[in-house]
């Protein structure tokens, strides 16, 4: 993979991390809303609101026991009047009930059933109307708030008679509130005496009630919630103040963003943009609740309600007013309104200011980018560390803000974001790594052993673009007498090609078996090297082993060729070690992984000298220094073509026993020593001794014998040190 592609991939992963960070804003399938709700619900379950003794709320419950003792619902309005009278000292009394129809038990309703009984008619006419009795009780109490049911069904009761004042600041609140076109109200005689009317709607909640609207919009009119209106009446306030975006000291982020808070006398209630308020729930069992029967029967002293905010509702299963909250299932709806009232007086509001979303977004974005960076720099473990530490920080911060400030900071959404980024970036990083490894394997499979390809693929940092300096060993192999062989196939070039391919395949396999890298084929010549791209500690020994194996493989191939009636082939091998530059050489469009350097040129020159010296393998001096010399013998001190500095050259006698090599080396070194001292007779003496030991080196010793004979006739200069200047390649 080129540097440009790698850079594009890196940038793409960062762009991906940024895009994922915007998912909470898009909120697909309301996923993040659900995650938010789950986290906020969990916080309340762990740390619910506490109810204190001074809390003013009392709930009068029309429970199953009350229905059993008083009678089935609906009760006579006279019963409700007695209930109202019993709470005369309460600061406010609210009914979580709509009295939309006249009392069916009114005495006057019985007259039509007995039209011929004049005496009964007269007596019934003398009895008070039940609705009037209840209306009088409401009026006499002076702080009664009745509930109304808002809807979009077009019920007849649509007019609202405001019993409160309203001041708005900033953007018009109507555009943000839940909207309805009608409401189901109480009969007018009851509302006329009431101190307030409040909506019993639960707003936009799903199966779990997490918030209540402070106001509803009915047509163009605003209607406070039952709980909020009950609080107004209780403290004796007359006016609500709604503060929305673009009001003084309130910021609108871009455009109109909604309602910020509602003030009621000394109380300030923060809201969401749509006017809803989160409810901070306490366990229902902690609420002060009394049975309606106990109130009606006089079991509870009316003074008990002095200064209290009383809310009448029902828990009876048959009346179907059961809801679920974040901390409990199937609680009476009246208790939810009661919790709303409680938190107003306790001034304990769950809040989620506008800036929290931005903070969550920035946290998710920062951690996503950091995870992406760490995965690319340190791998999955680095990214996992950031994920773990970041997640712990997010959860810890969320819990701290909830406990200390009742701020609802979403911990799950940022964690989902960074987890998504971690998994995705890790996957793509793995994918690109595997693609890179596949590319490396594909690029080098034809030139390296499978083991070396796998090593390189696992750690491809060894493959540097442009090149690096390394100590390397090079091997050159060439066919001897190739011109003569080519002449034999002059009329059949295809057969010559097949022959060369057989030879190169045979020799290449041995190089790969010894973990060498094949640089290139040049006609009948092979160039290979060791210690790159992957490092190899014993690269000189591995190259020599390859040369020995190549010789053995060639012998087997020649046996096959001779059996086929073809000419046998011979090769020369030159091996040298030294500092080189290895890497991708060429242009951005076309390059080769190759090696350059003086040591490479010398290896090529040594291969050319193998035929001259009559040996299979010629080694450079640096190669000989890096291997055990048990089977090495020095051949000569030579200045190859194109170089002025002489080098010692060696050969490797793999077929001889070590003891035989030791004896040969003794005679060989003595020959070379006397030769360089121009002691021709002594040199010749040791030459003959060595010659008899190794018939395989006959050509080599014949070559030296000729040189000695020549020097006897034409002695070298006085300062000659035994350097042979090569005239061929």
Secondary structure, DSSP 4 states (H G I P E B T S, - for coil): --HHHHHHHHHHHHHHHHHHHTHHHH-GGGHHHHHHHHHHHHHHHHSPPP--TT--EEEEEE-HHHHHHH-SSSPPHHHHHHHHHTTTTSSEEEESS---S--TT-THHHHGGGTT-HHHHHHHHHSPPHHHHHHHHHHHHS-EEEEEEEESS--S-------SEEEEESS-GGGTSEEESEEE---HHHHHH-SEEEE---TT--SB--EEESEEEETTEEEEBHHHHHHHHHHT--EEEEEETTSTT---SSS---EEEEEETTEEEE--TTSEEE-----GGGS-EEEHHHHHTT-S-GGGGTT-EEEEEE--GGGT-EEB-SS-SSEEHHHHHHHHHHHHHHT---B--HHHHHHHHHHHHHHHHHHHHHHHHH-HHHHHHHHHHHHHHHHHHHHHHHHHH-B---SHHHHHHHHHHHHHHHHHHHHHHHHHHHHHHHHHTTTS-HHHHHHHHHTGGGS-BT-EEEEEEEEEEEEETHHHHHHHTTT-HHHHHHHHHHHHHHHHHHHHHTT-EEEEEETTEEEEEES-SS--TTHHHHHHHHHHHHHHHHHHHHHHHHHTT----EEEEEEEEEEEEEEEEE-SSSEEEEEESHHHHHHHHHHHHHHHHT-SEEE-HHHHHTS--TTEEEEEEEE-TT--S-EEEEEE-TTS-HHHHHHHHHHHHHHHHHHHTT-HHHHHHHHHHHHHH-GGGHHHHHHHHHHHHHHHHS---TT--SEEE----
